[in-house]
């Protein structure tokens, strides 16, 4: 009886060990592409701005700052729905006290203290879900669409939070849809509601979010067309359409 139990235990142990080993191998293969295809970049920018107004009553503005932007982009897991993660971190510091008492649209300005902030940063994380030729992004977004675009013209760039879906499963057709519920502006370190700028940082017309959907279609290798509809809730609706023709010169 004891010999039988011992034999059973030995076989059971071997089966569990084999299954565990197979599971580890499968997990290793699943996450191999996730780690092997991961890439990163570090971007440094030294930015100086000087604005001199001809109006004698206007105050000249400007600043000098140094920034670093780190990007980490993972590969995708080898699963039916492929999963990945992107991370972006941005940081800037003001160099000296040059014109720090005036807002310059580069660095955040504290209206309570009447000074530009000494430094500021942004952190964004994006979950990527991919199936066949369709992809869903959730979290931090950097769209470059006619109705929603990131601003890279100053020190740190704009980032949004929300969801973005894009599908190329239908030949020659790209479907884009999404919803942006917060914006972290180029000269800000906080996510805020989207708003219609009226020239003043107070009493803004705020919205709960921007929803959009669009189609891009290639009629021929040379001719393409696009239509995009967006609605900034409680503020405005927007229609965008174009036809493009390209040829060799």
Buried (B, 14 or more C-beta within 10 A) or exposed (E): EEEEEEEEEEEEEEEEEEEEEEEEEEEEEBBEBBEEEBEEEEEEBEBEBEEEEEEEEEEEBBBBBBBBBBBBBBBBBBEEEBBBBBBBBBBBBBEEEBBBEBBBBBBBBEEEEEBBBBBBEBBBBBBBBBEEEEBBBBBBBBBEBBBBEBEEEBBBBBBBBBBBBBBBEEEEEBBBBBBBBBBBBBBBBEBEBBBEEEEEEEEBBBBBBBBBBBBBBBEEEEEBEBEBBBBBBEBEEBEBEEEEEEEEE
